[in-house]
Amino acid sequence: MGTTRANGSLYTNIDNKIATVEFGHPASNSFVAELLDRLTKEILKLSEDQTVNVIVLKSEGEKAFCAGASFDELMEVTNLDEGQQFFSGFANVINAMRKCKKLIVGRVQGKTVGGGVGLAAACDYAFATEAASIKLSELSIGIGPFVIAPAVERKVGKSGLAELSLAATDWQSAYWAKDKGLFAKVFGSIKEMDKEIEIFTEKLASYNPEALQEMKTILWQGTENWDALLKERAIISGKLVLSDFTKNALSKYRK
């Protein structure tokens, strides 16, 4: 049973040095600003938790992994400050995942759009099912995947980013995402995936925590400018979301 809360839900369970963080929202696990803020704080908290060696990031239910930004909240943006603030939510989560001292394993059980693709890309290792198709639909509503682009490009390369962004209405399969390096492994069912995640994370959590932290640092080398970069990108998105093009596009989606 998924959450019915308008601001979504976030739960963390710590067991055997593995912290499982589960987010949910009734609108296909999309993100409202409050949920993004809670996820950012939770990841930064777990980063300092000595009882945790590995983090698993997952979403509720068996359908969509994440539908990206909340269209309802996007439609409520009325000025540049509000726009920048909303898109900074995704910037803050990605930067928290980047700076987190613990390796983050993604569990992608279903379709993923926009900001959700950014979250998957910011994981250090991601498992997915065959149902986990991905799409960056931002250009089709008059904005662009600017905040998440650095994270996505880091995994799938500039050509993969172009393929996803410019074909804004096309889904790419989980196997496409695996070939490009976004997903490490793809499974035929959620059950198979969960079994493999359990084995993988138990092994990972048993390794030297200092070695894991050093590995994390190496994986993210060259991204030290992201605090400023993602903030700049949030300003671009915040400006575009106020355009007539975007307002019209969003109202059509709502209908």
C-alpha positions as CSV (number, residue, x, y, z in Angstrom):
1,M,0.0,0.0,0.0
2,G,1.6,3.3,-1.1
3,T,1.5,6.6,0.8
4,T,-1.5,8.9,0.4
5,R,0.3,11.9,1.9
6,A,0.3,15.0,-0.3
7,N,3.9,15.8,0.8
8,G,5.0,12.2,0.3
9,S,6.7,9.8,2.8
10,L,10.3,9.0,3.7
11,Y,11.4,6.0,5.8
12,T,14.8,4.7,6.8
13,N,15.5,1.2,8.1
14,I,19.0,0.3,9.4
15,D,19.9,-3.3,9.6
16,N,23.3,-5.0,9.5
17,K,25.1,-1.8,8.6
18,I,22.8,-1.2,5.6
19,A,20.5,1.8,5.6
20,T,17.5,1.4,3.3
21,V,15.9,4.8,2.5
22,E,12.5,4.5,0.9
23,F,10.6,7.5,-0.6
24,G,7.0,7.6,-1.8
25,H,4.4,9.9,-3.2
26,P,0.8,9.1,-4.4
27,A,1.6,10.7,-7.8
28,S,3.9,8.0,-9.1
29,N,6.6,8.7,-6.5
30,S,7.1,12.2,-7.8
31,F,8.9,14.8,-5.7
32,V,7.4,17.8,-4.0
33,A,9.9,20.3,-2.5
34,E,9.3,19.1,1.1
35,L,10.2,15.5,0.2
36,L,13.4,16.6,-1.7
37,D,14.4,18.6,1.4
38,R,13.7,15.6,3.7
39,L,15.7,13.2,1.4
40,T,18.7,15.6,1.3
41,K,18.8,15.9,5.1
42,E,18.4,12.1,5.6
43,I,21.3,11.3,3.2
44,L,23.6,13.9,5.0
45,K,22.6,12.4,8.4
46,L,23.4,8.9,7.2
47,S,26.7,10.1,5.9
48,E,27.8,10.7,9.5
49,D,26.1,7.6,11.0
50,Q,28.9,5.2,12.2
51,T,26.4,2.3,12.3
52,V,25.9,2.5,8.5
53,N,28.4,1.4,5.8
54,V,26.1,1.3,2.7
55,I,22.8,3.1,1.7
56,V,20.1,1.6,-0.5
57,L,17.8,4.1,-2.2
58,K,14.4,2.8,-3.2
59,S,10.9,4.0,-3.8
60,E,7.5,2.7,-2.8
61,G,5.4,0.1,-4.6
62,E,6.0,-2.0,-7.7
63,K,5.2,0.5,-10.5
64,A,7.1,3.8,-11.2
65,F,10.4,4.4,-9.5
66,C,10.1,8.1,-9.8
67,A,8.0,10.5,-12.0
68,G,10.4,13.4,-11.4
69,A,9.3,16.8,-10.2
70,S,5.7,17.4,-9.0
71,F,3.8,19.1,-11.9
72,D,1.3,20.5,-9.4
73,E,4.2,22.3,-7.6
74,L,5.7,23.4,-10.8
75,M,2.5,25.1,-11.8
76,E,2.4,27.0,-8.6
77,V,5.8,28.7,-9.3
78,T,5.0,32.5,-9.8
79,N,8.5,34.1,-9.6
80,L,12.2,33.5,-10.2
81,D,13.0,32.9,-6.5
82,E,10.3,30.2,-6.2
83,G,11.5,28.6,-9.4
84,Q,15.1,28.6,-8.4
85,Q,14.1,27.3,-4.9
86,F,12.1,24.4,-6.4
87,F,14.8,23.2,-8.8
88,S,17.4,23.7,-6.0
89,G,15.6,20.8,-4.3
90,F,17.0,18.3,-6.9
91,A,20.4,20.1,-6.9
92,N,20.6,19.6,-3.1
93,V,19.7,15.9,-3.2
94,I,22.3,15.2,-5.9
95,N,25.0,17.1,-4.1
96,A,24.1,15.3,-0.9
97,M,24.4,12.0,-2.6
98,R,27.7,13.1,-4.1
99,K,29.2,14.3,-0.8
100,C,27.7,11.4,1.3
101,K,30.6,9.4,2.8
102,K,28.7,6.1,2.2
103,L,28.2,4.3,-1.1
104,I,24.6,4.6,-2.4
105,V,23.0,1.6,-4.2
106,G,19.9,2.4,-6.3
107,R,17.0,0.0,-6.6
108,V,15.0,1.0,-9.7
109,Q,11.9,-1.1,-10.0
110,G,10.0,0.7,-12.7
111,K,9.7,3.7,-15.1
112,T,11.7,6.7,-14.3
113,V,11.3,10.3,-15.6
114,G,13.3,13.5,-15.4
115,G,14.6,14.1,-11.9
116,G,14.2,10.4,-11.1
117,V,16.7,9.6,-13.8
118,G,19.0,12.1,-12.0
119,L,18.6,10.3,-8.7
120,A,19.4,7.0,-10.3
121,A,22.5,8.5,-12.0
122,A,23.7,10.0,-8.6
123,C,23.7,6.5,-7.1
124,D,27.1,4.8,-7.1
125,Y,25.7,1.5,-8.3
126,A,22.2,0.9,-9.6
127,F,20.1,-2.3,-10.0
128,A,17.0,-2.2,-12.2
129,T,14.2,-4.4,-13.6
130,E,13.3,-4.8,-17.3
131,A,10.3,-2.4,-16.5
132,A,12.7,0.4,-15.6
133,S,12.5,2.4,-18.8
134,I,13.8,6.0,-18.6
135,K,12.8,9.3,-20.2
136,L,14.0,12.9,-19.9
137,S,10.8,14.8,-21.0
138,E,11.8,18.3,-19.8
139,L,12.3,19.9,-23.2
140,S,8.7,18.9,-24.1
141,I,7.4,21.1,-21.4
142,G,9.6,24.1,-22.1
143,I,12.4,23.5,-19.6
144,G,15.4,21.2,-19.7
145,P,17.1,18.5,-17.6
146,F,19.7,21.2,-16.6
147,V,20.1,20.4,-12.9
148,I,20.4,16.6,-13.3
149,A,22.4,16.8,-16.6
150,P,25.8,16.6,-14.9
151,A,24.8,13.5,-13.0
152,V,23.3,11.8,-16.0
153,E,26.2,12.8,-18.3
154,R,28.7,11.4,-15.7
155,K,27.1,8.0,-16.2
156,V,25.9,7.9,-19.9
157,G,28.2,10.4,-21.5
158,K,27.4,13.5,-23.6
159,S,26.0,11.5,-26.5
160,G,23.7,9.5,-24.1
161,L,22.6,12.7,-22.5
162,A,21.8,14.2,-26.0
163,E,19.9,11.0,-27.0
164,L,17.7,11.2,-23.8
165,S,17.2,14.9,-23.7
166,L,16.5,15.7,-27.4
167,A,14.2,12.7,-27.9
168,A,12.1,14.1,-25.0
169,T,9.0,12.0,-25.7
170,D,10.8,8.7,-26.2
171,W,11.4,6.0,-23.6
172,Q,14.7,4.3,-23.5
173,S,14.8,0.7,-22.2
174,A,16.5,-0.5,-19.1
175,Y,18.9,-2.4,-21.3
176,W,19.8,0.8,-23.1
177,A,20.5,2.4,-19.7
178,K,22.6,-0.6,-18.8
179,D,24.6,-0.5,-22.0
180,K,25.3,3.2,-21.4
181,G,26.4,2.6,-17.8
182,L,23.4,4.0,-15.8
183,F,22.4,0.6,-14.5
184,A,24.9,-2.0,-13.4
185,K,22.5,-5.0,-13.7
186,V,19.0,-5.5,-15.1
187,F,16.6,-8.3,-13.8
188,G,13.5,-9.9,-15.1
189,S,11.6,-9.4,-11.9
190,I,11.6,-7.4,-8.7
191,K,12.0,-10.6,-6.7
192,E,15.2,-11.5,-8.6
193,M,16.6,-7.9,-8.2
194,D,15.9,-7.8,-4.5
195,K,17.7,-11.1,-3.9
196,E,20.7,-9.8,-5.8
197,I,20.7,-6.4,-3.9
198,E,20.6,-8.3,-0.6
199,I,23.7,-10.4,-1.5
200,F,25.5,-7.4,-3.0
201,T,24.9,-5.0,-0.2
202,E,25.7,-7.5,2.5
203,K,29.1,-8.1,0.9
204,L,29.7,-4.4,0.4
205,A,28.7,-3.6,4.0
206,S,31.3,-6.2,5.3
207,Y,34.2,-4.4,3.7
208,N,36.5,-1.9,5.4
209,P,34.5,1.3,5.9
210,E,37.5,3.5,5.3
211,A,38.3,1.7,2.0
212,L,34.6,2.2,1.0
213,Q,34.8,5.9,1.8
214,E,38.0,6.3,-0.2
215,M,36.4,4.5,-3.1
216,K,33.5,6.9,-3.0
217,T,35.8,9.9,-3.1
218,I,37.6,8.5,-6.2
219,L,34.3,7.8,-8.0
220,W,33.3,11.4,-7.6
221,Q,36.6,13.1,-8.5
222,G,36.2,16.0,-10.8
223,T,32.8,17.0,-9.5
224,E,34.0,19.4,-6.8
225,N,32.4,22.4,-8.6
226,W,28.9,20.9,-8.5
227,D,27.7,23.0,-5.6
228,A,28.0,26.2,-7.7
229,L,27.2,24.4,-11.1
230,L,23.9,22.9,-10.0
231,K,22.8,26.1,-8.4
232,E,23.4,27.9,-11.7
233,R,21.4,25.3,-13.5
234,A,18.5,25.7,-11.0
235,I,18.4,29.4,-11.9
236,I,18.1,28.5,-15.6
237,S,15.3,26.1,-14.9
238,G,13.6,28.5,-12.5
239,K,13.5,31.1,-15.2
240,L,12.2,28.8,-17.9
241,V,9.4,27.4,-15.8
242,L,7.8,30.9,-15.8
243,S,7.6,31.0,-19.6
244,D,4.2,30.9,-21.3
245,F,5.3,27.8,-23.2
246,T,5.8,25.9,-19.9
247,K,2.7,27.2,-18.3
248,N,0.6,26.0,-21.3
249,A,2.4,22.7,-21.5
250,L,1.9,21.9,-17.9
251,S,-1.8,22.9,-18.0
252,K,-2.3,20.4,-20.9
253,Y,-0.6,17.6,-18.8
254,R,-2.9,18.4,-15.9
255,K,-6.0,18.0,-18.0
